[in-house]
Amino acid sequence: MSFFLLISRGIDRLNQSVGLFTTWLILATTLISAGNAIVRKAFDSSSNALLEIQWYLFAAVFLLGAGYGLLKNSHVRIDFISSMLSPRTRNWIDVGGILLALFPFCFICIYLSWPLFMQAYTTGEMSSNAGGLIRWPVYALVPAGFALLMLQGVSELIKRLAFLWGQGEDVLSSEEAMSDEQKELIALEKLAQEQVQGAR
């Protein structure tokens, strides 16, 4: 299991790096969008290439950042229900979800998007807008994003199984894995306990 945990840490580092890179893409998107708006209002001029690069970058943030979202446990989870379950049950539910939902979904998305990317790449497909951009880079984001998400699924599966086999920590119970709502709830519970103790 230690070998698989080493692989898991490598995948985590990869998606951590990609996730940090996407934060810079958000800044770039914001600056391009603001610059484009200023030029349009001030000089009554616009560029289709600049308009398109905004949604290219926007797509990159969400597609390439999906694996990072899974790493940080920031995807939608019904915390109210899962908080009432035992750690082992929560981890078994995640194992089932990864194997039965995440992996098939990622595989289907990669399988369906790869031919579109290859066709655009081999034909040199361009935007239909005057002065628009070449299309294959944005098509490539789809299989790349789902591949990163699937890789992170492998990492999460390894961590869940390591915990269930008694060879790793429960990443779902660590503070880093908690959602903002969970952290806020714990802080409120602590505050309530302190007030009850202070009233005594």
C-alpha positions as CSV (number, residue, x, y, z in Angstrom):
1,M,0.0,0.0,0.0
2,S,2.9,2.4,0.6
3,F,3.8,2.3,-3.1
4,F,0.2,3.2,-4.0
5,L,0.2,6.0,-1.4
6,L,3.4,7.3,-3.1
7,I,1.5,7.4,-6.4
8,S,-1.4,9.2,-4.6
9,R,0.9,11.9,-3.3
10,G,2.4,12.4,-6.8
11,I,-1.1,12.8,-8.3
12,D,-2.0,15.2,-5.5
13,R,1.1,17.3,-6.2
14,L,0.2,17.4,-9.9
15,N,-3.3,18.6,-9.3
16,Q,-2.1,21.0,-6.6
17,S,0.2,22.6,-9.2
18,V,-2.5,22.7,-11.9
19,G,-4.9,24.2,-9.4
20,L,-2.5,27.0,-8.5
21,F,-1.9,27.6,-12.2
22,T,-5.6,28.1,-12.8
23,T,-5.8,30.8,-10.2
24,W,-3.4,32.8,-12.5
25,L,-5.8,32.1,-15.4
26,I,-8.6,33.8,-13.4
27,L,-6.4,36.9,-13.0
28,A,-5.6,36.8,-16.8
29,T,-9.3,36.4,-17.7
30,T,-10.2,39.3,-15.4
31,L,-7.5,41.6,-16.9
32,I,-8.4,40.7,-20.5
33,S,-12.1,41.2,-19.8
34,A,-11.5,44.6,-18.2
35,G,-9.1,45.7,-20.9
36,N,-11.5,44.6,-23.6
37,A,-14.4,46.5,-22.0
38,I,-12.3,49.7,-21.6
39,V,-11.1,49.6,-25.2
40,R,-14.7,49.0,-26.4
41,K,-16.1,51.9,-24.4
42,A,-13.2,54.4,-24.9
43,F,-12.3,53.7,-28.5
44,D,-15.4,52.0,-29.9
45,S,-13.2,49.0,-30.9
46,S,-13.2,45.3,-30.1
47,S,-11.3,42.1,-30.9
48,N,-13.0,38.8,-31.4
49,A,-9.7,37.1,-30.5
50,L,-9.7,38.9,-27.1
51,L,-13.4,38.0,-26.6
52,E,-12.8,34.3,-27.4
53,I,-9.7,34.0,-25.2
54,Q,-11.8,35.0,-22.3
55,W,-14.0,32.0,-22.6
56,Y,-11.0,29.8,-23.5
57,L,-9.4,30.8,-20.2
58,F,-12.8,30.5,-18.3
59,A,-13.2,27.0,-19.7
60,A,-9.6,26.2,-18.7
61,V,-10.2,27.2,-15.1
62,F,-13.2,24.9,-14.6
63,L,-12.0,22.0,-16.6
64,L,-8.3,21.9,-15.5
65,G,-9.3,22.8,-11.9
66,A,-11.8,20.0,-11.5
67,G,-9.1,17.6,-10.2
68,Y,-7.9,20.3,-7.7
69,G,-11.5,20.7,-6.6
70,L,-11.7,17.0,-5.8
71,L,-8.4,17.1,-4.0
72,K,-9.6,19.9,-1.8
73,N,-13.0,18.2,-1.3
74,S,-14.8,21.3,-2.5
75,H,-17.3,19.5,-4.7
76,V,-21.0,19.3,-3.6
77,R,-21.5,16.9,-0.7
78,I,-24.5,16.5,1.6
79,D,-22.6,17.3,4.8
80,F,-25.7,17.2,6.9
81,I,-26.2,13.5,6.1
82,S,-22.6,12.5,5.8
83,S,-21.7,14.0,9.2
84,M,-24.1,11.6,10.9
85,L,-22.3,8.5,9.3
86,S,-19.3,6.7,10.7
87,P,-15.9,7.4,9.1
88,R,-15.8,3.9,7.6
89,T,-19.3,4.3,6.1
90,R,-18.4,7.7,4.6
91,N,-15.2,6.2,3.0
92,W,-17.1,3.2,1.7
93,I,-19.7,5.6,0.1
94,D,-16.8,7.5,-1.5
95,V,-15.2,4.3,-2.9
96,G,-18.6,3.3,-4.4
97,G,-19.0,6.8,-5.9
98,I,-15.5,6.9,-7.4
99,L,-15.8,3.4,-8.9
100,L,-19.5,3.6,-10.1
101,A,-19.9,7.3,-11.0
102,L,-16.7,9.2,-11.3
103,F,-14.6,6.8,-13.3
104,P,-17.3,5.9,-15.8
105,F,-18.3,9.6,-16.2
106,C,-14.7,10.7,-16.8
107,F,-14.1,7.8,-19.2
108,I,-17.2,8.6,-21.3
109,C,-16.3,12.4,-21.4
110,I,-12.7,11.6,-22.6
111,Y,-13.9,9.0,-25.1
112,L,-16.5,11.4,-26.6
113,S,-14.3,14.5,-26.6
114,W,-11.1,13.1,-28.0
115,P,-12.3,12.7,-31.6
116,L,-13.6,16.3,-31.6
117,F,-10.2,17.5,-30.4
118,M,-8.3,15.3,-33.0
119,Q,-10.6,16.5,-35.9
120,A,-10.1,20.1,-34.9
121,Y,-6.3,19.6,-34.6
122,T,-5.9,17.8,-37.9
123,T,-8.1,20.2,-39.9
124,G,-6.8,23.4,-38.2
125,E,-10.4,24.4,-37.3
126,M,-10.7,28.1,-36.8
127,S,-13.4,30.2,-35.2
128,S,-16.2,31.3,-37.5
129,N,-15.8,34.8,-36.2
130,A,-13.6,37.2,-38.1
131,G,-10.2,37.4,-36.3
132,G,-11.2,34.5,-34.1
133,L,-8.9,31.9,-32.6
134,I,-7.9,28.4,-33.6
135,R,-10.2,25.9,-31.9
136,W,-8.2,22.8,-31.0
137,P,-6.6,24.2,-27.8
138,V,-10.0,24.7,-26.2
139,Y,-11.2,21.3,-27.4
140,A,-8.1,19.8,-25.8
141,L,-9.1,21.2,-22.5
142,V,-12.1,18.7,-22.2
143,P,-10.1,15.4,-22.4
144,A,-7.2,17.0,-20.4
145,G,-9.6,18.2,-17.6
146,F,-11.4,14.9,-17.3
147,A,-8.1,13.0,-17.3
148,L,-6.8,15.1,-14.4
149,L,-10.1,14.6,-12.6
150,M,-9.9,10.8,-13.2
151,L,-6.3,10.8,-12.0
152,Q,-7.4,12.6,-8.8
153,G,-10.1,10.0,-8.5
154,V,-7.4,7.3,-8.5
155,S,-5.6,9.2,-5.7
156,E,-8.7,9.6,-3.6
157,L,-9.6,5.9,-4.1
158,I,-6.1,4.9,-2.8
159,K,-6.5,7.2,0.2
160,R,-10.0,5.8,1.0
161,L,-8.8,2.2,0.7
162,A,-5.7,2.9,2.8
163,F,-7.9,4.2,5.6
164,L,-10.3,1.3,5.3
165,W,-7.4,-1.2,5.5
166,G,-5.9,0.6,8.5
167,Q,-2.9,1.9,6.6
168,G,-3.8,5.6,6.3
169,E,-5.6,8.5,7.8
170,D,-9.2,9.4,7.3
171,V,-8.8,12.3,4.8
172,L,-12.6,13.0,5.0
173,S,-12.2,13.9,8.7
174,S,-9.1,16.1,8.4
175,E,-9.6,19.8,8.7
176,E,-8.2,20.4,5.3
177,A,-10.9,18.2,3.7
178,M,-13.8,20.0,5.5
179,S,-16.0,22.4,3.6
180,D,-16.3,26.0,4.7
181,E,-19.8,25.2,6.1
182,Q,-18.4,22.3,8.2
183,K,-15.6,24.5,9.5
184,E,-18.2,27.2,10.4
185,L,-20.4,24.7,12.1
186,I,-17.5,23.4,14.2
187,A,-16.5,27.0,15.1
188,L,-20.1,27.7,16.2
189,E,-20.3,24.5,18.3
190,K,-17.1,25.5,20.0
191,L,-18.4,29.0,20.7
192,A,-21.6,27.6,22.1
193,Q,-19.7,25.3,24.4
194,E,-17.5,28.1,25.6
195,Q,-20.6,30.2,26.4
196,V,-22.3,27.4,28.2
197,Q,-19.1,26.8,30.3
198,G,-18.8,30.6,30.9
199,A,-22.4,30.7,32.1
200,R,-21.7,28.1,34.8
